[in-house]
Amino acid sequence: MTSLVVLVIAFGASLLASLSGGSSSMITTPAWMALGAPFPIAVAADKVAGMFWTVAAARTYLANLVVDRRLLLWMGVIGLAGAFAGAAVATTVDERILKRAAGLLILGALALSRQTVRPSDRQTVRRGSYAAAFPLGFYEGVLGSGNGILTSALLTRTRGFDLPTALGHYYALAALWCALAAGVYFARGAFDWTLALPATLGAVAGGTVGARIGRRAGSRLIRPLFVVVGLVLAARLLLT
C-alpha cells in the first residue's frame, strides 16, 4: 500500500512540475518524510526519480527543435561541480535559510521572466547563463525546489527561448545534475530502494504525460501555470 501511495504522489508531482517548471520535490520530499523517511533519504529518492523523469520530459519538449548543445555542454559541466558540492553539504546545510533564499530567488526569477532583452544585448547577457550554472547545480544537489523556474526564467531572458523550449533545456540539465547528486547520496549510504523505485516509476509516468500536454498546449498553458506555481512555491518556501 505504501509503495502505491508513493507511486501516485510521485506521478501527480512530476506531472505538475513538467507542465509548470515548478518543483516535484516540494511535494514529494515532505511526503516521503511524512511516511517516515529521513531528510537525506527523501531527497536521495527524489534525485533518483529526477534523473529519469527529466530525461523523458526533455525528450518530449525538445523533439523536432533545434537544441543548443553548446549551452547544455557548458552549463551541464559547470553545474555538475555545483551539484556535487550541493549534495556533499546537504546533510549539514540549514534547511530554513536555504528555503528563504530560494523563495526570494523564485520571486526575482518570475519578475525577470516578464522582461524582454533586446537582440543586440543578448550576446552580453547570455554569459549569465554560464555564470549561473554552478549555483543552479549546487541548489539542485541540495534541494532543487523551484530550480526549473529559476533556470527557465534565466534561459528565456538570456537565450530568447519560449517557455516550452526553456523547460526542455532545463530538464536535460537537471537529468545530469540529479544523476551526480544521486550518486553522492548513494555513496554516503543515504538511499532506500523501497522508496526510490516506486517514486521513480510514478515520476517517469507523470513527467512524460505532463510534458506531452505542455508541448501540445505551448506557452498559453505553461505561462499561467509557471507564474501561479512559482508564486505558490515562493510563498511556501518563505513561510514554512
N, C-alpha and C positions, 0 to 999 in steps of 0.2 A: 504493500500500500504506500509506504513512504517513497519508494522508487517511482511509482506512478505520479504521486504528488510532485516530486522533483521534476519529472519529465514535463508535466503540464505547466508548472510555473516557468520553467526554462523556455518552453515553446512560446508562451504569451509574452515573456520579457524580451526575447530576441526578435519576435515579430514586430513589437512596438519600436524597439531600438533600430532595426533595419529600415523602418519607414521614416524615422524622425532624426536619426543620428543621436538620439538620447542614449541613456545607459541601461543596458540589461542588468549590469551588476548592481545598480542602485535598487533593483527589485530583488535580484536573486541572492546577493550576499547577505542582506538581513534575513531573508527567508531561510537560507541554509543555517545561519546562526540560530534562528528560532527553532530549527529542527535538531539543534544540539551540536552543530559543527563549530569548532573554534575558529576565530577570525582568519588565521593563515590557511586553514584547511578550506574554508569557504571561498576565500579569494583564489586559492590554487585551483579549485574546481571550476571557477568562472574563467580563469585563464586557459585551462584546457579546452573548455567549451568554446571560448572565444577564438582560439586559433583555428577551429574548424568552421564555425558558423560564419565567421567573417570572410573566409575563402569563398563560401557559397554565395554570400551577398555581393562580394566584389565581382565575381564572375558574372553574376546576373546584371549588375548595374553597368559594367564596362563592356558587355557584349556588343560587338559591332561598332565600338567607339575607338577613337584614337587615344591610346594610353600614353601618358607622359612617363616613359620608362626611366628617363634620367631623374626625374623628380622622385620616383619610387626608389631608385637605387640610392641616391644620396640621403634622402630623408630616412629611408629604411636602415641604412648602415649607421648613421648618426644616432637615430632613435634607438637602435639596438644597445648602444652603450648606455643610454638613459634607462632603458627597460631593465638592463642588468643591475644598474645601480639602484633603481627603484625597488626591484624585487629583493635585493640584498638588505635593504633597510626597512622593509615592510613590517617586520615584527617589532621594530623599535620606534617608528615614527609616531608622533602624536596625532591620532586619527582626527580629533576635533579641530585642530589647527588646519590640517590638510583639507577637511571639508569646508571650512570657512573660506579658505583661499580659493578652492575650486569653485565655490558658489559665486564669488566675486568675478573670477575669470570668465565663467559662463555668461554672466550678465554683460561683461565687456565684449565678449565674442558676439553675442546677439546684436549689440549696438553696432559693432564694426561690420557685421554681415549686411546691414541695411545700407551701408555706404558704398559708393562705387569708386573705382580707381580709373583715372584716365589712361588710355592705352599708352600714352607717352611716358607715364610714370610707372608702368607695371614692371619694367625691367629693373627699376630700383627696388621696389617693394617686394619683388619675388624672392630676393635674397633672404627676406624674413622667414620664408618657409623653411629654408635650411637651418637658419639660426634657431628656430623654434623646435626643431626635431628632437634635440636632446631633452628639454624639459617635457615635451609631449610624451616621449618614450619613457621618461622617468615616472611620470604620473600614471602611465599605462601599467607600469610594473608595480606600482604601489597600490593603486585602487582602480583608476580608469573611468570612474563615473563622470559622464559628460564629455569624455575625450573626443567622441565623434562630433559633438557640437563645436568644440574648440578648434579641431583640425579642419572641419568642413568650412567654418567661418573664415579661417586663415586661407584656405585654398580658393574660396570664391573671391576673396579680396586680392590675393597676390597672383593668382593664376587666371582669373576670369572664368572659372568653371561655373556651370549651373549647379544646383544642389545635388541632383542625382549623380552627376559626374564627380563632384567633390566627395560625396559619400562613397562612391566606388573606389576612389583612390585611397580614402582613409581606411576602408575595410581591408584593402590589400596591405597597407602598412600595419594595421592592427594585428593581422594574422601573424606577421613576422615578429612583432613585439610581444604578443601574447605567447608565442611558442617559446621564446627565450625566457620570459618570466616564468612560464610553467616549468621549464627545465630547472630553473633555480629553486623554485618551491619543492620540486620533486627531489632534487639533490639534498635539500635540507630536511627531508622527511615530512614536509607539510603537505601530505597528499592522502586521499582516500578514494579509491576507485569506485566504491559503492555509492559515492555521491557524484563523482566526476562523470561516470559513464551515463547514467540517465540524464544528467544535466546536459551533456554533450549531444545526446540523441535528440532531446527536446529542442535544444538551441539551434541545431542544424536545420531541423524541420521548420521552426519558426522563422529563422533568418532567411531561408530560401523563399518561403511564402511571402514574407514581408517585402523582400527585395523585388520580387516579381510584381507585386501590387504597386510598389513605389515606382518602378521603371515604367510600368504601363501608364500610371496616372501622371507622372512627372512632377514638376515643381508646384503645380497648382494644388496638389495634395501635400507634398512634402514641406513646402514653406510654412503653412499654418501649423502643422504638427511640430516642425522644427522650433518655431517660436514658443508655442504653448508648452511643449515638453521641456524646452530649455528653461522657461520661467519657473515651471513647477520643480524641476530638478534643482535649480539655483536656490529657490526658497527652502527646499528640504535640506540642502547642504548647509545653508546659513542658519537654519532654525533648529537643527537636531544635533 
